[in-house]
């Protein structure tokens, strides 16, 4: 069988990042959040792609997950999941990507950003309460609204993907936006990042 283009070693570069549509109970949360925030997206889990492993036809990934905080894994663990791959929209993107992966190890062992989730929920309630009191309506919450409600203790998956390039002086998100999934969609719309692939469903076979 011909190898899927998703798994060719030059398809993804180190430092590319992935927005993934979760499954199971996490999918319910993703759909709910997509109805609260703008821009709308159900790509709720974000992580970096690292080195390609030729003998396994797989990629190393770096992600922040509730059970471990910042962790190392494999892209194949998300076989069958729908995802989109993005890249920094710069001529030197390949070199930047290598620096990103070199830098991500400095975030190792950081805890997951549970406090950001609590602050985010409090922020949504506060924003919608104020909207109701003023206008007797609810509205979509923007990433500018959420910027003041994100904790710096621990790393949400989206905070990790934002914070590592930022440490290198590269802001991949529009200025003033909270590092949440809709901000990455806004970044793509603004041309700060570009979509790498169109066919984005993980494959079971790579031979």
QUIJOCOR-V533425 format. One record per run of one state. SS is the DSSP state (@ for helix, = for strand, . for the rest). FROM is the first residue (numbers start at 1). LEN is the number of residues. If there is no record, write none. Layout:
SS;FROM;LEN / SS;FROM;LEN
This chain:
.;1;4 / @;5;3 / .;8;9 / =;17;4 / .;21;4 / @;25;12 / =;37;2 / .;39;6 / =;45;9 / .;54;4 / =;58;8 / .;66;3 / =;69;6 / @;75;4 / .;79;3 / =;82;7 / .;89;4 / @;93;15 / .;108;4 / =;112;1 / .;113;1 / @;114;22 / .;136;5 / =;141;2 / @;143;7 / .;150;5 / =;155;1 / .;156;1 / @;157;11 / .;168;13 / @;181;9 / .;190;3 / =;193;3 / .;196;5 / =;201;1 / .;202;6
